[in-house]
């Protein structure tokens, strides 16, 4: 048993508490097994069988001024964090032949995402809900499926695109929860944003490292991959300070804002 095979076993677990415990139990001192080719078993990703998937527009949205509305929002966030655990574990087991630091970094991401999920799920219980009680959408994992055979695309379009959207969304969500007087939820959002900056930074680092190894322009290649794998259009406002901390360049953020402005004005890119 090595670190990567343990990550795969944790990924297959369906029950949230068992998955969180398995992530924390993965032996950091074990051999990584970087060169091992692991066969893909059925059952990826492991998640509760009771989850009900609907299109994104059908996920319930309610005012956070009510406890019911805050519970719906926090349930959506818990689903994002549960997906994020699975995404980090999937990167660890799926892609062989990388430096040990690559696997150690993404395992630490899985540990932190497990904490985020646990905090949200524990708070949900005080609001009369548990993870799986409300319908969810599957956008994050759908992108993982599209990029399963292309690590460069996975890094470009999951941490650098979908997870980076969290950097933009967290201040907006935090403000709404603060205005609703929910100090506990605000504290959880602060933890999530703090850690997500590092997660996106890790994606940026390894994306650029692979681009250098393949003699590719990281700026130009991103646009190619976004079109090839049908990445969603990113909408502003963009959290420039957090994105800069996470390793995005001023030019990259300027380009996001330029494209967003073009779409808002009804122009095609």
C-alpha positions, 0 to 999 in steps of 0.5 A: 500500500502506498500513498496513491493507492490509499488516495484511490481507496478514500476516493471510492468511499461513499459515506462522507464521515468515512471519506473524511476519516480516510483522508486524514488517515492516509500515511504521509510517510508511506512510499508515494508510488509515483511510478505505479500505474493504477487500474481504474476501478468502478465506483469513481467518485464515491459519494452518497447514493442518495444524492439527487442531481439536477441542472444547475439552474434547478438547485434551490436558491433562497434568501439567506435572510431566513434560516432555511435560505442559509441552509440551502446555501450552505448545503450547496457549499458543502457539495462543492467541498465534498466534490473538492475532496474527491477532485484532490484524491483523483489527481493523486491517484490518476496521474503517475510519474510526477514528483513526490511534491505534486502528490503531497501537495494535493493530499494536503488539499484533500485534508483541507477540503475535508475540514471545510466539508466537515465544518459546513456539514456540522453546521447544517445539522444545527439547521436541520439538514445533512448533506444529501437532503437537497438536490445538487448539480454535478458541474465540478465532476463533469469537468473532471470527467472531460479532463481525465486523460489530460493532466494539463487540462485538468489543472487548467480547468479545475483548480484554475477555473472552477475552483478559482471561481470560489475566490470570486464568490466568497466575498459576495457570500460572506457579505450576505451571511454577515448581513444576515447576522450569521457569524458562524457561517461567516467564520467558516467562509473565512477559513475556506477562502484562506485555504482556497487561495493556496489550493488555486496557487498549487494548481497555478504552480503545476499548470505552469510547470507542465507548460514549461516542460512542454514548451507551451505558453501558459497564457495562450494554452489556457484559452486553447484548453478552455475552448477544447474542453468547453469550460464555462464562461467566467463572470465578474466581478473577479477577486483581484487581490485573492487571484494575485495571491493565488498566482494569477498574473495581472495580464490574466485577470485583465483578460478575464475582465475584458472577456466578461465586459465583451459578453456583458455588451453582447459581443462575441469573442 
